[in-house]
Amino acid sequence: MNDQPDGDWRAAILRHFSPASAAASRLTIVSDPDALLTEPGVVQRLGERGFALFSFEDPVAFRFAYEGRFRRYWDRGEPTHLVVVLRAGHGDLNQIPHDLLEEARIGGRILSFSLPELFPMLAPAVVADLDPIHFDRLAQAIEQAKPDPLGTHATRDFVLRHVFGIAPELIKTPADLLRMLLQRHYRPRAFPAGLDHHLVEQLKVLGGWDQWALDRIVPGPEEFLVFLGERWSHFLLTRGGDAVHDQPLPTPTIPGPLELPFDHDDVRVYVERLFTEELLPPSTAIQPHSVEGTWYRVGVAGDRAEDGRVRLERLLDALTADLPDSDADHLTWSQFAWRWAEALSLRWRIDGDAGAELAARMDSLHADIEARFADWMQARYAALHSLPHLPWPTTLDKVVRYLAYQRNQSAKGKLALLIVDGMALDQWILVRESLRDLVSQESQVFAWVPTLTTVSRQSIFAGEPPYFYAQSIGTTQKEPQHWARVWADQGLRGPAVGYLCQKKDEPDAAFAGRVQDAAEQPPCKVLGVVVGTVDQMMHGTVTGTGGLHAAVRHWAQQGHLRDLARRLLSLGFEIFLTADHGNIEGVGMGKPNVGAIAGERGERVHVFPHPLTRNNVHQHYPETVPWPATSLPDEYLPLLATGRNAFIPEGKRIVGHGGISLEEVIVPFVQLKEPQ
């Protein structure tokens, strides 16, 4: 067990949760207005010390979990210590049931933690805007610098310099500014709007940037990329590139100097990656032969197959160098998942043109990724479910709370959630092409494990972990009732809430017609829509991931999803899109003869009601993983196929889901809007 946390800020919390305190009292109640106890590192260390965390948000759900799980453990004499976390101030503790509050008071286990207590030298409002992922670096900086108490302005300076490595007074040349902006926007981490405003003001005060549209390119990654793209072709002309006949150069729409130092060493490394990862589109205005043999070639459109091979080689170089380890945070893995999805989509786009050597290299990297991610999942996944639903949901059960928040903030009051069943990130990249003008915000979310439809999709509609729908965990038939219940809690009932699921073999046009009919009903305010085509294609594919990509690409080009989204937007709905799980191509390692013993027998997971039967199968297939019952029903015990294995006859191949591969677990979460 690691008793020394990575950042000193956790130590102030964890000293109240020693093994001795766990043994002395079975209940702790914590006032936690800043959600400090739900930070994954804190959750993990509390678990290592024998503490089970439960957030008090809904009295009925809490009582159900308390009586059904923790009270039962205590009655059996099991040493489980419950920590009830109330995300409110100390004065709001009366929301906790009186019997628990009194027990914690008698045991002296009513605690309170807040950001002003942990970071007393800094302005609380500035620290509160930071993602907790930055607290380690902030705590280390305070320990080293030992600042006097700082006001808001000085705290922002301190955070800019020590957390994000930005010292405005050292930005003196265009290359300095570009390097800072590229670091800021490439694989961005949560950067508070207040810091962006402060940075812009500091640069303006320092002077020298009158030509630059700082208000647009500092806070906005999309506008910054447009700013770069509008100047790339001009740069190539100054480096010997030949213009394509009758192809005009882009006319800048974002103010700023036309000449940028793209070939500066500190700038070039980022620009190459932006083109490699298709974050910047290659120039079509320059002859590719005129820049052949230079690093500029990656940013010039040429032969599609050759461009694809070059991009894939560079992507694999970058992915190999940046492969996260078991100490990485969930955002690092999320960002890596996007880049790996780009590589997968590119791999199958060029397919036969990839060549045997490149394909073998990708397969080797794929095996390393899945092994590393499986280790991370087993160590870190359980802590993710404690994270709040804002600013973006991290796990699928938090999606509905995020949507309720968005609806309350919106003037429209109408909202639709599109769930594309079974769509992995690499397939979303194909679908995104047909929706590119509608994509407003793009993020990702973690599916529930096992990544089965009945588990993970049901968590979306229930807005709860699987433990709360134990009676229906083997079916999706209760989804409409779950969906109605969660919105009834928000004051919407009856015809105000709609649920539609595409039937097997139902044509997309017919299903879209059903969705439109429901959306046009005047009382309708919220729609939950399950698009089943991708999942049906996945389970029907016989040519592996490459065949599935071809089918999904063709389906996306037909525009059914785009037309459905446009119809809903025209009817005044805000639209969010996600998937309940992804998929991966698996190779058979043998099919266990479990008969009726297994409650579910998927290609990537078998579920057992008893530990003994699961352990027997695990002994015959030692490469499998007995998955812990993290917020799963007590008698729902998954055995997962790891890597790219599957519970099918040896040597056979399928595309399936249920396990903990990167492609199965991390799925898209996207907002769609009409273009401005």
PAMAR-139660 format. One record per residue (C-alpha): y, x, z; residue in three letters. Coordinates in steps of 0.5 Angstrom, whole numbers, plus 500, padded with zeros to 3 digits. Each point is the difference from the previous one (the first is absolute). Example, Ala and Ser with C-alpha at 12.3 -4.5 7.8 and 13.67 -1.06 7.14 Angstrom:
# residues 2
491525516ALA;507502498SER;
END
This chain:
# residues 676
500500500MET;507503498ASN;504499506ASP;506503497GLN;504496495PRO;503502494ASP;507498502GLY;503500507ASP;502493499TRP;493498501ARG;499504507ALA;505495503ALA;496494499ILE;493503500LEU;501503507ARG;499493503HIS;493499496PHE;496505504SER;492499500PRO;502499508ALA;504494499SER;495497495ALA;495500505ALA;505498506ALA;502493496SER;497496494ARG;507498498LEU;507502498THR;506496497ILE;505504496VAL;507498498SER;501504494ASP;506497496PRO;500506495ASP;492499498ALA;499508503LEU;493498502LEU;498498493THR;501506497GLU;494503497PRO;500506504GLY;501497507VAL;494494498VAL;495506498GLN;501504507ARG;500493504LEU;494499497GLY;497507501GLU;502498508ARG;496494500GLY;506495499PHE;500494496ALA;506498497LEU;502492498PHE;507498498SER;502494503PHE;503495495GLU;497494500ASP;498497506PRO;494496497VAL;497506496ALA;501504506PHE;496495505ARG;495500495PHE;499507499ALA;501501508TYR;495495502GLU;495502494GLY;500507500ARG;503504506PHE;498495505ARG;493500498ARG;500507501TYR;503500507TRP;495495502ASP;494504497ARG;503506504GLY;502504494GLU;506505501PRO;505498495THR;507501502HIS;505495497LEU;507501498VAL;504494498VAL;506502496VAL;506495500LEU;505502495ARG;506498504ALA;504502505GLY;498501508HIS;504493501GLY;495496495ASP;494502504LEU;499493502ASN;497498493GLN;494503503ILE;495496503PRO;501499508HIS;493502502ASP;500507496LEU;507501502LEU;499500507GLU;493504499GLU;504506497ALA;506499505ARG;495501506ILE;497506497GLY;507503498GLY;498500493ARG;507497497ILE;503505496LEU;506500495SER;502505494PHE;506501496SER;503504495LEU;506502505PRO;495502505GLU;497505495LEU;506502496PHE;505500505PRO;505505497MET;500496493LEU;504494498ALA;494494501PRO;502496494ALA;499506495VAL;493502503VAL;498493500ALA;501500492ASP;495506500LEU;493499498ASP;496502506PRO;497505495ILE;506504501HIS;500500508PHE;495507500ASP;505504496ARG;506497504LEU;497501507ALA;499507498GLN;507501497ALA;503498507ILE;495504504GLU;503506496GLN;507498499ALA;501497507LYS;506496498PRO;505497504ASP;501492500PRO;502499493LEU;503494497GLY;499496493THR;503505496HIS;497506503ALA;493497501THR;500498492ARG;502508499ASP;495502504PHE;494496497VAL;502501493LEU;500508502ARG;494500504HIS;495495498VAL;502499492PHE;502508499GLY;507498497ILE;506503502ALA;506497496PRO;504506501GLU;495505496LEU;500496494ILE;505504496LYS;497500492THR;497494496PRO;493504501ALA;501499507ASP;502493500LEU;494498495LEU;495504504ARG;502496506MET;500493496LEU;493502497LEU;497502507GLN;503493502ARG;497496495HIS;494503498TYR;494497504ARG;506497505PRO;499498507ARG;504495504ALA;507502499PHE;505495504PRO;505497496ALA;505503506GLY;498507498LEU;501499493ASP;507497501HIS;502506505HIS;497505495LEU;504497494VAL;507500505GLU;498508502GLN;500502493LEU;506496498LYS;504503506VAL;497507498LEU;503499492GLY;498503494GLY;495494498TRP;506495497ASP;496500493GLN;493498503TRP;498492502ALA;498502507LEU;500493502ASP;495498495ARG;495506500ILE;500502507VAL;497494503PRO;497497493GLY;494504498PRO;499495494GLU;507502498GLU;499507501PHE;495500495LEU;504497495VAL;505505501PHE;495506499LEU;497496494GLY;507499496GLU;501507500ARG;493504499TRP;501499492SER;507503501HIS;497506504PHE;494501495LEU;505501494LEU;504505504THR;493504501ARG;498500492GLY;497493499GLY;501497494ASP;502493499ALA;496494497VAL;503498494HIS;504493501ASP;498500507GLN;506500504PRO;501503507LEU;500496506PRO;507498502THR;501501507PRO;502493504THR;500504507ILE;506504501PRO;499507501GLY;500507496PRO;496500494LEU;498507501GLU;495501506LEU;496506502PRO;493498499PHE;497507499ASP;503502506HIS;494503504ASP;501495506ASP;501494495VAL;495501495ARG;494500505VAL;502492501TYR;502499493VAL;493502498GLU;496495505ARG;505494498LEU;497501493PHE;493501502THR;500494504GLU;504496495GLU;505499505LEU;505502494LEU;498498493PRO;500506495PRO;505500495SER;499497493THR;506503497ALA;498507500ILE;494503495GLN;494503504PRO;499506496HIS;507503501SER;498500508VAL;493502499GLU;498505505GLY;505499505THR;500496506TRP;505495497TYR;494498496ARG;498495506VAL;506496499GLY;499499492VAL;496494497ALA;495503495GLY;493499498ASP;497495505ARG;494503501ALA;503507501GLU;505497505ASP;495497504GLY;496506501ARG;506504501VAL;502495506ARG;493499502LEU;499508501GLU;507500504ARG;498494504LEU;494503502LEU;503507502ASP;505496504ALA;495495504LEU;495506501THR;506504504ALA;503494503ASP;493497503LEU;501497507PRO;496502506ASP;498496506SER;506501504ASP;505497494ALA;503494502ASP;499493496HIS;506501496LEU;498506497THR;493497498TRP;504494497SER;504505496GLN;494504498PHE;496494498ALA;506498495TRP;499507496ARG;493499500TRP;500493497ALA;505503495GLU;494506498ALA;495494500LEU;504496495SER;501506496LEU;493502500ARG;498494497TRP;505499495ARG;499506497ILE;492500501ASP;496503495GLY;506505498ASP;500503508ALA;494505498GLY;494501504ALA;504506504GLU;506496502LEU;495494502ALA;496504504ALA;506503504ARG;502493501MET;493498503ASP;500506505SER;507498502LEU;498493501HIS;494502505ALA;505504504ASP;505494500ILE;495495503GLU;497505505ALA;507502503ARG;502493500PHE;494497503ALA;501505506ASP;507498501TRP;498492500MET;495501505GLN;505504504ALA;506496499ARG;499493497TYR;499497506ALA;507501502ALA;504497494LEU;499493502HIS;505501506SER;505501495LEU;506495500PRO;501496493HIS;507503499LEU;503503496PRO;493499496TRP;493498502PRO;495506501THR;494495500THR;498494497LEU;500496506ASP;508501501LYS;502498493VAL;501492502VAL;504502505ARG;504505496TYR;501494495LEU;502495505ALA;505505502TYR;503501493GLN;500492499ARG;504499506ASN;505506497GLN;500497493SER;505494498ALA;494498495LYS;496497505GLY;494500495LYS;495506500LEU;493501496ALA;495505502LEU;495502494LEU;494504502ILE;496503494VAL;493500503ASP;497507500GLY;506504496MET;500507502ALA;506504500LEU;498504493ASP;499493497GLN;507498503TRP;503505496ILE;497497493LEU;503493502VAL;506503502ARG;502502493GLU;500492498SER;504499506LEU;505506500ARG;506496500ASP;499495505LEU;497506505VAL;506500506SER;497504506GLN;493503500GLU;496502506SER;493500502GLN;496497506VAL;493502503PHE;494495499ALA;496498506TRP;493503500VAL;495499498PRO;504498494THR;496494498LEU;504494497THR;497496506THR;503505505VAL;506503497SER;503494496ARG;499495506GLN;504505504SER;506498495ILE;500493501PHE;498500507ALA;505505502GLY;496502505GLU;494506501PRO;493497498PRO;498499508TYR;505494500PHE;496497494TYR;493502502ALA;497493498GLN;502501493SER;499507499ILE;495499495GLY;503495495THR;507499497THR;500492501GLN;505500506LYS;505504496GLU;504494499PRO;500498507GLN;502507503HIS;506500495TRP;502493502ALA;500502507ARG;504506500VAL;505496496TRP;500494505ALA;502505505ASP;506502496GLN;502492500GLY;497499493LEU;494495499ARG;496495495GLY;503501493PRO;505505502ALA;494505500VAL;496501494GLY;493504499TYR;497501493LEU;494505498CYS;498501493GLN;493497499LYS;494504497LYS;501501492ASP;506495501GLU;505502494PRO;506504502ASP;505495496ALA;496494504ALA;501503507PHE;507502498ALA;501492499GLY;497498506ARG;505505504VAL;506498496GLN;498492502ASP;500502507ALA;506504500ALA;504495496GLU;499495506GLN;507499504PRO;497501507PRO;496506498CYS;504506504LYS;494505500VAL;494502496LEU;494504501GLY;497502493VAL;493504499VAL;500503493VAL;492501499GLY;500503493THR;500507502VAL;494499505ASP;496496495GLN;501506495MET;498505505MET;494497502HIS;498499493GLY;501507497THR;494504498VAL;504506497THR;503502507GLY;507502502THR;502501492GLY;498494498GLY;503496506LEU;507503498HIS;499498493ALA;499493502ALA;506500505VAL;504503495ARG;499495494HIS;501494505TRP;506503503ALA;503501492GLN;498492499GLN;506499505GLY;496494505HIS;503503506LEU;507502497ARG;500493498ASP;498497507LEU;505504503ALA;506498496ARG;498493501ARG;500500507LEU;507504500LEU;503495495SER;498495506LEU;504504505GLY;494503504PHE;500507502GLU;494504498ILE;496505504PHE;493503497LEU;495503503THR;492501500ALA;495499505ASP;496506499HIS;499505494GLY;494503497ASN;496506498ILE;494502496GLU;494502504GLY;493503498VAL;494497503GLY;497504506MET;495495501GLY;499493502LYS;498498508PRO;495495501ASN;503496505VAL;499493497GLY;503495505ALA;502505505ILE;506502497ALA;506494500GLY;503503494GLU;497505495ARG;506503495GLY;499506496GLU;504504505ARG;499497506VAL;494496504HIS;502496506VAL;495499506PHE;500496506PRO;497505505HIS;501507501PRO;493502500LEU;499497493THR;506504498ARG;498506503ASN;493500497ASN;503499493VAL;505506501HIS;494504502GLN;497499493HIS;507501497TYR;503506504PRO;506500495GLU;502493502THR;506499506VAL;499495505PRO;507497500TRP;502498507PRO;502493502ALA;507501500THR;503493501SER;494497496LEU;495495504PRO;495503505ASP;494498495GLU;503503494TYR;498507499LEU;501503493PRO;496506497LEU;505503495LEU;497504494ALA;505507500THR;503504494GLY;498496494ARG;493498502ASN;498493499ALA;494496503PHE;496499493ILE;494503497PRO;501508500GLU;504502493GLY;503493498LYS;507499500ARG;505495502ILE;507498502VAL;500497506GLY;504500507HIS;499499507GLY;500507503GLY;506505502ILE;502504493SER;507501499LEU;500495494GLU;496495504GLU;505500506VAL;507501498ILE;503495495VAL;506498497PRO;506496504PHE;505498495VAL;506495500GLN;502497493LEU;507498498LYS;504498493GLU;503506497PRO;508500502GLN;
END
